[in-house]
Structures are given as C-alpha cells and as structure tokens.
Amino acid sequence: MVSDKDKMNEKVKKESAFVGRILANMESVIVGQKYLLERLMIGFLANGHILIESVPGLAKTLSITTLSKSVNTRYHRIQFTPDLLPGDIIGTLIYNPKDSNFFVKKGPIFANIILADEINRAPAKVQSALLEAMQERQVTIGEESFKLEEPFLVIATQNPIEQEGTYPLPEAQVDRFMLKVKISYPVEDEEVNIITRMAETSKKIDVKHVINPEDIINARKVVDEIYIDEKLKKYIVSIVFATRYPEKYGLPDLKKLIKLGASPRASINLVIASKAHAFLDGRGYVTPHDIKSISEDVLRHRIIPSYEAEAENVTPEDMIRTIFDKITIP
C-alpha cells in the first residue's frame, strides 16, 4: 500500500523535474556558483525576494539574466544611482495636451524578474518605491493600483566593500528580502574554466527557454504541500527566539552581541525556504538538514549586531552557528 508520504515524494519528484533542466541550462553559462544558482531557484520557488552581496565580477548579473531566459520571463535590470527617482522605477502619470487627460506610463517594475543593481546607490525614497511592489505585489501610480504579474521576483545586489556614496538599506526594507546571499571568489580550477569559456571577445551566449512561468507557479503550489512536522516548526521557532532571548536558551554570551533579533517574518520564511530546499532535493517532507542549509541566508540580515559584536568581529553568521550548536535537533 502506498503511503501519503510516498505519494507526496512521487509528486515532488515529478513536479521538480524541470529544476535539473534549469540548473543545467544555467551551468552551461555559469562556471561554479552552484550555491548562488540554487538560492536563486529557492527564491523563485518560495516566492521570496533575494539580496545578493558580493564584490563586482562574480557573475551575479549573468546568473540572473540566464535564469530569466531559462524561464521565459520578462526581465528588467534597473541600475540604481543617486539621481534615480521613484517614478523611474514604478512609472508615472503623463499629461496628454490633446485630450487634457493624464495617462499612465508604467515603469520597469512591471516585469517578472527585476534586477535592482547596486540598490544601496539610490536614496531611501527610491529604495522605498520597491516596498509596495515587494510586499503587496502591486504598484500605485496616482490614484490607481496595478497588480504585478506572477511570478514576480526582485533580486537586488550590493557591494560590501565600497561604501562611499551609498545609502544603507533600512531594516524594514532588508526584512522584505527572504534571503540574503553572500558569494565569494571561485576556486582556482573554476577560474581556469571561466577564462577558457569566457575569454573570447566574439563568443555569444545562447540560452534557450526550458520552462514557462506557469511551471513555476504550479511548482509553488506543490512546495506549499510539502510536509513539515510540528517538532520541526518548534525547532525553527526556538532558533528564531534564541536570537531574541539568547539567555533563555543557555546562550548568555550572545545577549550582549545581539542588538535586535529576528522578526516573525524570519520564522515564516525559514519554513517556506526549507520546503523549497526539500523540493530541490526531490523530497515531499522537510528535514533538519533543509533548515540548517538555508538558515544563514534567511537569518543573517535579520540579526542586528551590537557595538560589542562589531568591536569583537563577531558576525551574524557566527551567532547563527552558535545557536545551531546549542539548540537540540528534534
């Protein structure tokens, strides 16, 4: 007799078959960066926006462009600069003198995948123009609201090194991102493959569509059905609560290092992202491994270090690992 667990596993394996095609498509262009590619897929499957932090030249834009071409979506890249205006993103009302009326000119936000390149280069007013779109999946121009077409994913980038002329994202906006992904330089063998593949001025990269947006929307419904045990839900809550009240979880040393712990949105996103991680693995249920694998990306931007932590060079990632070492796995 086939159990409900086996049925769900079979359903996930069937519905997740396209993931291999997308990753293979992207890996035909991108060398290495498997971690980034998988996080992009998790963001798409979990309906969550992504903030990518890295130095320039690590194929962020190329990865996102390749993903958009693989999924046959509308893609817009917005280069954030200090002179950018909110209307440059969401659109504006334009007066037509012929009929003395205003008409709406939609901005680049009306796409499926938005690359907000160097988001911290634009002032707060422009950054906040993304808030309604990211949270409500709609944009208001004048007195009229427009629903954004699904799937809708904002992928923002920022440079952690060059801080002159930047406007740090406020906590309220950072919390809207489901994942904050940090990527590093490739290893030597990967860089040899990169120059072998890319060091040709006349070479053109041809990426074909392998799925349609409807496939992503259907996959999200399956992700929602993935089983997570009540014990694992309590495990996630314990992890998040340990960022707020570390002394109650036997971590008194963390209390002075954390200025502000993770919000309830962290708990919600950790559940959804863990389900998406299980989906990528072709499983119909969440394991502690899924939670631990995605936890740093979900939590690192939601833990605000104290002055003492910065003075002692203790990062949010260090705190997250300490919490995982302390909280018992169910």
N, C-alpha and C positions, 0 to 999 in steps of 0.2 A: 504494500500500500504506500502510495506517495504521500509524504507529509507536506504540511503547509510550507515548512522551511525549504524542502526540496523544490516545491513548485516556485517559490519566490526566487531561489537560486537560478532555476532554469529561465525564469522570466528576465532576470537581470542579465544573465549571460547572453540571452537573445537580443535584448534591447541595447546592450553595451558593445555589441559587435562593431559598431561604427567608430568607437573610440580608437581601436587599433588602426583603422584607416586614416583617421585624422592625425594621430601621432606619427604614423609612417610618412604621411604627406609632409608634415612639419619637419621631421627629421631628415627628409630628403633635401631640405634647405638649410636647417639649423644644425650645427655641429655641437654636440653636448647640450647643456642647459636642459636636461631631462626634468630637473626639479621645477624650472620655470614653466615648461610646457605642460606638465601635469597640474600645476597650480592654475594655469590659465583654463584648463579643462574643468577643474573643480569649481572655479568661479562661474563658468558658463552653466555647469550642471546644477549648481547650488543657487543660481540666480543672485549672485553676490558680486559686488564690485571689488576691484583689486588695486592696491597701491604698490608699485614696484620701486624699490630703492636700490640704486647701483651707480657706479661710475659710468661715464659715457663709453660707448663702443662695445657693449656686451650683448648686442642683438635684440634689445628689447623691442624696438620698433619693427624690426624684421620679423620677430616671432609673432607679434600681434597682427601684422599685415598678413602673414602666412595663415594664421588662424582664420581671419576674416574671409580670405579667399577659399579656404578649405570648406567653410560652412556656407558659402554662397550668400553672404550677408552684405548689407550696406555698411560701409566703413568710412569714418571721417577722423582725420587727425587734426587736432587743434593745438597749435603752438602757443603756449601761454607766455605772454610778455607783459611788462609793466604798463604798457599803454592799451592793453586789451580792455574792452568794455563788455558788460553783461549781454548787451544786445548782439555782440559779435558771436555769442555762443547760442543763445536761445532764439534770437530773431527779434524783430521789431515791427512797429506799425509805420507804414509809409503812406504819405498823403498823395492822393491822385487828384490833381487840379481839374481834370476833365469832368469828373462827376462829383467833385468836392467831398470825396469819401476817403477813409483810410482803409488800406488793405494790409493783411499780414504777410510779411516775408519771413519764412521760417529759417532758423539758423542751422548750423551743422550738428546741433544736438539731436536732430531728427534723423537718426541712423540706428543701426543695431549694435555696432561696436564703436565706441568713442575712445580715442587715444588722447588723453589730456596730458600732452607732453610738457614736462617741467612745470607741473601745476603750481609749485611754490614760487614761480617767477611772477605770477599775477597777484594783484592786491586782493584783500579779503572780499570786497564787493563782487569781484569776478568769480572767486572761488565759491562763494555762497550761491551763485547763479546755478551751480550744479546740484545744490542740496535738494531742491524740489524734484528735479528730474531723477536723482538717485534714489530718493526715499519714496516719492509718490508715483513715480513712473509717469509723470505728466509735466507739462510746461505751461505757464500762464503768460500770455502776451496781451497787454492791455487788460480788458475785462473778460477775455475768453481763455479757457483752458483746453489744452490739446493732449490727448493720450499718446504716449510714445509706443511705438510698435514693438512687440515682443518677438524674439528675445532682445533685451536691452542690457548692455554691459559697459560700464565705464572702467577703463584701465588707465590709471594715472601713473606718471613717473616723476621721480625727483632725484636730484643729485645730492648725496650726503656730504660731499666734500666742499663744494663751492657754495658758501653761504652769503656772500656779499650780493646785495641787490635782490634778496629773496624775502618772501613773506611766509613764515611758517604756518602750516595749516592749523586752525583752531581745533581743540579736542572734539567739538561737536561734529566737525566735518570728517576728521580722521575716523571717528567711530562709525561713520556710514560705510566705510570700506570693510567688507567681510574679511579680507586677507591683506596683510602687509607682507610682501615677499622681498627678501633680500637675496641678491645673487652676487656671486663672486667671479673672479677670473677663471678661465678654463685651465685645465692641466696641460702639460707640455704636449702630450700626444694629440689632445683635442685641438690645440692651436696649430699644430702641423697640418691636421686635416682641414682646419679653417682656411689656411693660406693656400692649400692645394686646391680647395674647392672654389674659393672666392677671389683669389688674386689674378683675375683675368678681366681686363677693362671692357672687353666686348661681350662677356658672358651675360646672357639673360636668364633670369629665374622664372620658370613657368610653373605655376601652381594651379592645379585643377580642382574644381569643386568635387567633393566626395559625399557631402550630405547637404540637406536643406535645413532652414531654420525650424521647420516643423518637427524634424527629428530631435532637435534639442528640446523643444517644448514637450514632446512626448516623453523624452528621457527624464525630464524633471518630474513628471508625474510618477514615474517608476521610482525615482530617488525618494520621493515623499513616502512611498510604500515600504521602503527598506526598514526592517525591524531593528529597534534598539531597545534593549532590556531596561527595566526600571532601575536595576542596580547600576547600569552604565550612566543613566540620566543623573542619578545621585552622585556618581563618581565625577561627572562633569561639573555639577553644582558645587561639590566640595573643592574642586580645583579653582573655580572662579571665586568662591568665598574665601579661599586661602589667600587670594590676592588682596582681599579687603580686610580680613581679620586674621592675619598670619599667626598671631599669638594663640588663637583658639585651636590651631592645628599643629601645635608644637613647633612653631617657627618664629620665636620671639625676635630673632636677629633680623628678620625681614621687615618687621614693623617700622623701623627707622629708615629703611631703604625705599619703601613704597609711599609715595605722596598720595596717590589715588589708585584704587584698584579697578578691576574690570567691571563694566556695566552688565545689566541683564542681557543686553544685546549680544554680549560675548557668549553667554550660555546658549542662547538660541542659535547663533552662528556656528558654534562648535558642534552642536547636534547635527545641523544641516550639512556642514562641511564634512563631518565624519561619515554621514550617509553617502555623500558624493564620492568620498575616498573609497568606501566599500564598493560602490558602483563601478569605479575604475578597476577594482580588483575582481569584478565579476561575482560579487557576493551579495546575497539578499539580507544580510544582517551586519550590524556594527560590532567590531571587536575593540578591546582596549588599544590594540595596535593602531587602528584608524584614528582614535582620539589623540594618541601621543604623536602620531605622524604629522597631524595638521595643527596641533595646539599652538606651536610657536607663531605660526602665520596668523592665527586668529587672535592671539593674546598680546603679542609684542607691542602693538600700537595702542593697546588699551590699558597698559600699566604705565603710570606716570612715575618715573624715578624721583626720589627726593634729592636734595642737595648733597646729602651724605653719600648716596649711591653714586652720583656723578663724581664726587671727590675721590671715591674709592674705586672708580672704574667698574662698577657692578652694573651690568646691562639687564634689561627686562628678560632677555633670553636666559641669563644666569639665574634669575629669580624663578622663571618657569621651570627650569630643570631641577632646581632645589625643591620646588613644590611637588613635582612628579616623583622625586626620590622619597618624599615624606608620605604622600597620600597612598594608602594601600589600594592596589588594584583588586577590584571585586572578582 
